[in-house]
Every structure is written in structure tokens, then in C-alpha cells.
């Protein structure tokens, strides 16, 4: 069974998501790309999209959630125990978030981030592994118990 990349975007991130979807389908072998909301809806609400999408994310899957600033989808995603989301601004930030915090969702700013930078951050999300050292596992476990 292939690991999945769950893509979702509200109306402000839809254009970026569509671009990323086709790039990801072409270049990330071994990952199944799942477009959670393939149809544009100018009246959508990111909290409801995130709520439905997180139910689809399994342990080894990753998510890429996009809204105008990345902040809204990040706040919404982090409300769920099995999700650890980062609002990505740089490749190095995403790398640290994967290594130290085992993040499984990358949130992007559809109004701000370039397509090139978004692809680089997604590549990092998919290829960098969690350090899996005791102190990092302990912290992730503490995060899971919160809420």
C-alpha cells in the first residue's frame, strides 16, 4: 500500500494546490497523491475542509494544506491529536520540524509562497525522517496527550 500525500486548499490556495498536484503526480514516485478537494469553491471554509481531511491521514501519510496565509489551516490541523502541522516558510524550518517534531502536515501560504519553494518544502516533508531519539519521542508523546 502506497503512502499518501493528502492535498487540500481553500479558495485562496486552490491555484497553488492545482499546480502542486500535477508536479507531485509527475515526480514523487512511491507516494499516492490524493486531491481532497478537486473542485474550486469560492465559499468554502478551511476549518471544515481540514476536519474532513485529517480523518484520511494515516500514520505514514503526509498532508499539504493550503490557504491564503497558511496560518488558518495550520491552526485547524493542530487541533487534532494525530496531526502535527507546521506553517512552512523555508526548507530548513520544515527539515527541523520533521527531524525534531515528526510533523506530518505542511501548511502553505497560497498568497505568498512561490511554486518552487513550495515544491522544495514538500520534498523535504517527504524525504526527511524523524530523529526517533528518546527525547524527541518523549516530546511528541507529550504533544499527543495535550488537548
N, C-alpha and C positions, 0 to 999 in steps of 0.2 A: 504494500500500500504506500503510495507516494505521500510525502509530507505536503501540506497545502500552504499557499500564501493566500490569505483572505484579503481582498481589496474592497474598500468601501470609501465612498466620498459623498459629502453633501453637495448641494448645488454649486457652492463656491470652490470645491475641489474636484468637481467632475471632469473638467478638461484635463487636468494633470493625471487623474486616475486613468482616463481613457488612453492617454499616451503611454503611461507606465504599463498598462495591461498588455499592449501589443509588444512592447520591448521585452517584458518579462516572459511572454509566451515564446518569444524567439530565442531567449538567451539563458534561461535558468532551468536547464535540464535536471530532472530529478525532483522538481517541485511542480505540483499541480497548481495552476493559477485559477482562483475562484473569484469571479467578479460578483460581489454580493449584491450590488445594485446597478445592473447594466443600463437602466433607463434614466435619463435626466428628469428630475422633478424639482422645479423651482420652489416648491412649497414644502420640501422635506425638512425633517428635524433630525439633526445629528444624534441627539440622545437616543431616539427610538431606533435609528439605524444601528448604532453601536450595541444597544441592548440585544437586538436580534442576531448580530454578527458574532458576538462573543460566545454565544451558545454553540457555534460551529467550530470554534477553535479547540483543538485537542492539544495534548502535551507537547508534541513535536512540531506543531504548526506555528506559523507566524502570521501576523496581521500588519497591513499597511492601511491606516485610516487617515483620511484627508478632509480637512475643512479649510476655511479661509486662513486662519492663523495656526491651525494645528492644536491650539490650546483646548478648544471645546471638546474635540474628540478624545484628547488625552485625559481630560478631567473625567469624561464619561467612562472611558475604558478602565481607568484605575479604580472605579467603584466596584469592580468585580474581582473576587479573590484570586481567580486563576490567571488574571491579566496583570502584567507589569509593563506599562507603556511609557515610552519616552517621547517627548516632543523634540524631534531631531532638527538640529541646527548645523551639525558638522559630522563628518565621518568619525573623527576622534571621539566625539561625545557618544555616538552610537556604539562605537567599539568598547568604550569603557562601560557603558550601560549593559552590553551583552556579557562582557567578561565578569563584571562585579555584581550585577543585579539580575542577570538572567532574564532581561526584558524579552518579551515575545511579541510586542506590538510597537511599531514605529508610527508616530503621528507626524504628519507633514502639513506645512502651510501652503495650501494651493495658491494663495495670492502672492507668495513671496519666493519660495524655493524654486531653483532652476531645475529643468528636467535632468540635466547632467548630474547635479548634486544629489537629487532625489535617487537616481539610479545607483550612485556610489554609496549612499547611506543604506539602501535596500540590500545591495551586495554585501555590505558589512553585517547587516542584521542576519543574513542567511548563512554567511561563512564563518563568522567568529563564534567561538564556543565559550560557554560559561566556564569559569576557572575551576569550579567544583571543589574548591578548598573549603575546609571546615568553617572558617569564619564567614565566607560568603554564603555557604549553605545555611548557616545559622541565621544570618540576616534575612535571607529570602524566606526562610521558615517563619521568622518573626513577622514579616510583611504579610504572609498568607493568613496569619492568625488575627490580623487587625481587621477592624470593621465589624 
